[in-house]
Amino acid sequence: MAQAMISARPRLVYVMDDNRWVVNEIGKEVLSYFRKTYLVGLDTRAASYRKTVLHFPTPDLILNKQRYRHIHRSNRLLMTWTHGLPDNPDPAIRRRISDVKEGAVYLEKIHVMNQTARTFLIDLGIDEHKIVLIPHGVHTQKYQPATPEQRIAIRATLGIPAEVICIGSFQKDSPGWDNTSMEPKWIKGPDVLADALIRLAKDVPIFVLLTSPSRRYLIDRLTAARIPFRHDVLSNADDLIPYFHALDLYMLTSRDEGGPLDFLKAMSSGVPVVSTRMGMPADVIDHGRNGMLAEIDDVAQLVSAARTLIDDAECRAQIGQAARETILSGYDWSTILEQYRELLYEPLL
């Protein structure tokens, strides 16, 4: 269980998850930024609090078993809607969608990270005045473009040949926390990613750099296709920084996301992103200017977008620079957390 970090009489509690997930990474950002202002705490519990703002950073923590009914009514409840669209076959996501309308009655605010989620919840009949759109953030001073020397050094360290195109994919895309599951997570689209990489490898020398646990499905597909890759499970988020320096492009083939966080890290690092048109990429990426977009499940479009970058180094550099400028213009964590203050927390405290 995540260790509780509670100040005396906290005004705001960010309700942590028990697993190692991006919501806990964000919780630590909230704790660091607002600790003194709100006597903020991180906890895995909620039932013991009174007259406190409780921020549930994923729907399951508040909607499962109608948890909102069992929290003292003196508290003010805030939920982040991470993801969930009606075509998702996951029974847990379908339950989430069926539960959110009733649960929303108990919530003061619902935080979403992209316009698709906002529109979806409004179409479900949820009061649009409760819905607050604030995207993910990134530490732009940590995630910076690589110098030529850094790029050469990290590729040598990781065993990535200088002449190949290195494509990154850093998000978990199978169930569990190891490599035992061969099941692809529908939401993350590793089947689409594998199809796109296999097509690219027929014409272009590529190397695939993977991080995060639970990549068995993709690893098996790459191995069968004889595509060279490296898979490292890193101990903390900042260990990713040099891995972005090794990349020529980052590929994201999800079908539904709240963020994800790592595509912002790629853009902040000046790495061109090829993504499906979903989640935050649909809002942030201007196709052909600061990244490349393809329709969901469209392998041919993903391959075409990647080839545009692979075949033109100057275009790759220009899009990487524009990506960095986009992130600097409004996605640094300091900017995003001020939006948390103004739009989520201050109205409830």
Secondary structure, 3 states (H helix, E strand, C coil): CCCCECCCCCCEEEECCCCCCHHHHHHHHHHHHHHHHHCCEEECCCCCCCCCEEEECCCHHHHHHHHHHHCCCCCEEEEECCCCCCCCCCHHHHHHHHHHHHHHCCCCEEEECCHHHHHHHHHCCCCHHHEEECCCCECCCCCCCCCHHHHHHHHHHHCCCCCCEEEEECCCCCCCCCCCCCCCCHHHCHHHHHHHHHHHHCCCCEEEEEECCCCHHHHHHHHHCCCCEEEECCCCHHHHHHHHHCCCEEEECCCCCCCCHHHHHHHHCCCCEEEECCHHHHHHCCECCCEEEECCCCHHHHHHHHHHHHHCHHHHHHHHHHHHHHHHCCCEHHHHHHHHHHHHHCCCC
